[in-house]
Structures are given as structure tokens and as C-alpha cells.
Amino acid sequence: MQIAFHPHERSLLARIPWPSILLLCGACSPTSD
């Protein structure tokens, strides 16, 4: 997935706690492993 971000959006994304978001996504979306 390639999305073009503006510089200020990159800085905002860099400040997002991605592990927490990934955990939330993993908890919300049922995965069959």
C-alpha cells in the first residue's frame, strides 16, 4: 500500500503509537490463525 503523505502528515504519523493501533486493529478484526 503506497500513499503519498505531505511532510506535516509524515510528522503526525511518526508521532502515532502504531503498536497500540495495530493491537487495537488485531483485537477488532478476527484473525483465524
N, CA, C and O atoms as a GROMACS GRO file, in nm:
protein
  132
    1MET      N    1   0.085  -0.120   0.000
    1MET     CA    2   0.000   0.000   0.000
    1MET      C    3   0.088   0.124   0.000
    1MET      O    4   0.166   0.147   0.093
    2GLN      N    5   0.075   0.204  -0.104
    2GLN     CA    6   0.156   0.324  -0.113
    2GLN      C    7   0.067   0.447  -0.114
    2GLN      O    8  -0.017   0.464  -0.202
    3ILE      N    9   0.086   0.532  -0.014
    3ILE     CA   10   0.008   0.656  -0.004
    3ILE      C   11   0.104   0.774   0.003
    3ILE      O   12   0.203   0.770   0.077
    4ALA      N   13   0.076   0.878  -0.074
    4ALA     CA   14   0.163   0.995  -0.072
    4ALA      C   15   0.121   1.088   0.041
    4ALA      O   16   0.010   1.143   0.040
    5PHE      N   17   0.211   1.105   0.137
    5PHE     CA   18   0.182   1.192   0.250
    5PHE      C   19   0.256   1.324   0.235
    5PHE      O   20   0.365   1.330   0.178
    6HIS      N   21   0.194   1.430   0.286
    6HIS     CA   22   0.263   1.558   0.291
    6HIS      C   23   0.360   1.556   0.409
    6HIS      O   24   0.340   1.479   0.503
    7PRO      N   25   0.465   1.639   0.406
    7PRO     CA   26   0.565   1.640   0.514
    7PRO      C   27   0.503   1.652   0.652
    7PRO      O   28   0.544   1.582   0.744
    8HIS      N   29   0.406   1.742   0.667
    8HIS     CA   30   0.347   1.760   0.801
    8HIS      C   31   0.266   1.638   0.840
    8HIS      O   32   0.254   1.607   0.959
    9GLU      N   33   0.210   1.568   0.742
    9GLU     CA   34   0.136   1.446   0.773
    9GLU      C   35   0.233   1.336   0.815
    9GLU      O   36   0.201   1.253   0.901
   10ARG      N   37   0.351   1.335   0.753
   10ARG     CA   38   0.452   1.236   0.792
   10ARG      C   39   0.490   1.255   0.938
   10ARG      O   40   0.502   1.158   1.013
   11SER      N   41   0.509   1.381   0.979
   11SER     CA   42   0.548   1.407   1.117
   11SER      C   43   0.437   1.365   1.212
   11SER      O   44   0.463   1.314   1.320
   12LEU      N   45   0.312   1.386   1.170
   12LEU     CA   46   0.199   1.344   1.254
   12LEU      C   47   0.196   1.192   1.265
   12LEU      O   48   0.175   1.138   1.373
   13LEU      N   49   0.218   1.124   1.152
   13LEU     CA   50   0.217   0.978   1.154
   13LEU      C   51   0.330   0.924   1.240
   13LEU      O   52   0.316   0.820   1.304
   14ALA      N   53   0.443   0.994   1.240
   14ALA     CA   54   0.558   0.948   1.318
   14ALA      C   55   0.529   0.955   1.467
   14ALA      O   56   0.593   0.886   1.547
   15ARG      N   57   0.432   1.040   1.506
   15ARG     CA   58   0.402   1.057   1.648
   15ARG      C   59   0.291   0.964   1.694
   15ARG      O   60   0.254   0.964   1.812
   16ILE      N   61   0.237   0.884   1.602
   16ILE     CA   62   0.128   0.793   1.637
   16ILE      C   63   0.186   0.665   1.699
   16ILE      O   64   0.279   0.607   1.643
   17PRO      N   65   0.132   0.621   1.812
   17PRO     CA   66   0.177   0.494   1.872
   17PRO      C   67   0.125   0.377   1.791
   17PRO      O   68   0.024   0.316   1.825
   18TRP      N   69   0.195   0.344   1.682
   18TRP     CA   70   0.148   0.240   1.591
   18TRP      C   71   0.127   0.104   1.656
   18TRP      O   72   0.030   0.037   1.623
   19PRO      N   73   0.215   0.060   1.747
   19PRO     CA   74   0.192  -0.071   1.811
   19PRO      C   75   0.056  -0.078   1.877
   19PRO      O   76  -0.012  -0.180   1.869
   20SER      N   77   0.015   0.030   1.943
   20SER     CA   78  -0.116   0.032   2.009
   20SER      C   79  -0.227   0.019   1.907
   20SER      O   80  -0.324  -0.054   1.927
   21ILE      N   81  -0.213   0.092   1.796
   21ILE     CA   82  -0.316   0.089   1.691
   21ILE      C   83  -0.322  -0.050   1.628
   21ILE      O   84  -0.431  -0.101   1.601
   22LEU      N   85  -0.206  -0.110   1.606
   22LEU     CA   86  -0.204  -0.244   1.548
   22LEU      C   87  -0.268  -0.344   1.642
   22LEU      O   88  -0.339  -0.435   1.598
   23LEU      N   89  -0.245  -0.327   1.772
   23LEU     CA   90  -0.307  -0.416   1.870
   23LEU      C   91  -0.458  -0.399   1.867
   23LEU      O   92  -0.532  -0.496   1.873
   24LEU      N   93  -0.503  -0.273   1.856
   24LEU     CA   94  -0.647  -0.247   1.851
   24LEU      C   95  -0.706  -0.308   1.725
   24LEU      O   96  -0.813  -0.369   1.729
   25CYS      N   97  -0.637  -0.291   1.613
   25CYS     CA   98  -0.686  -0.348   1.487
   25CYS      C   99  -0.691  -0.500   1.496
   25CYS      O  100  -0.787  -0.562   1.449
   26GLY      N  101  -0.590  -0.559   1.556
   26GLY     CA  102  -0.586  -0.704   1.571
   26GLY      C  103  -0.698  -0.753   1.661
   26GLY      O  104  -0.752  -0.861   1.640
   27ALA      N  105  -0.732  -0.672   1.762
   27ALA     CA  106  -0.838  -0.712   1.855
   27ALA      C  107  -0.975  -0.694   1.790
   27ALA      O  108  -1.068  -0.770   1.817
   28CYS      N  109  -0.987  -0.592   1.704
   28CYS     CA  110  -1.117  -0.564   1.641
   28CYS      C  111  -1.144  -0.659   1.525
   28CYS      O  112  -1.256  -0.704   1.506
   29SER      N  113  -1.040  -0.689   1.448
   29SER     CA  114  -1.058  -0.777   1.332
   29SER      C  115  -1.025  -0.920   1.369
   29SER      O  116  -0.912  -0.950   1.406
   30PRO      N  117  -1.122  -1.010   1.359
   30PRO     CA  118  -1.098  -1.150   1.393
   30PRO      C  119  -1.004  -1.216   1.292
   30PRO      O  120  -1.031  -1.219   1.172
   31THR      N  121  -0.893  -1.268   1.343
   31THR     CA  122  -0.797  -1.336   1.255
   31THR      C  123  -0.796  -1.484   1.287
   31THR      O  124  -0.788  -1.523   1.404
   32SER      N  125  -0.803  -1.566   1.184
   32SER     CA  126  -0.804  -1.711   1.205
   32SER      C  127  -0.665  -1.767   1.180
   32SER      O  128  -0.628  -1.797   1.066
   33ASP      N  129  -0.588  -1.780   1.286
   33ASP     CA  130  -0.454  -1.834   1.275
   33ASP      C  131  -0.450  -1.975   1.332
   33ASP      O  132  -0.345  -2.038   1.332
   0.00000   0.00000   0.00000
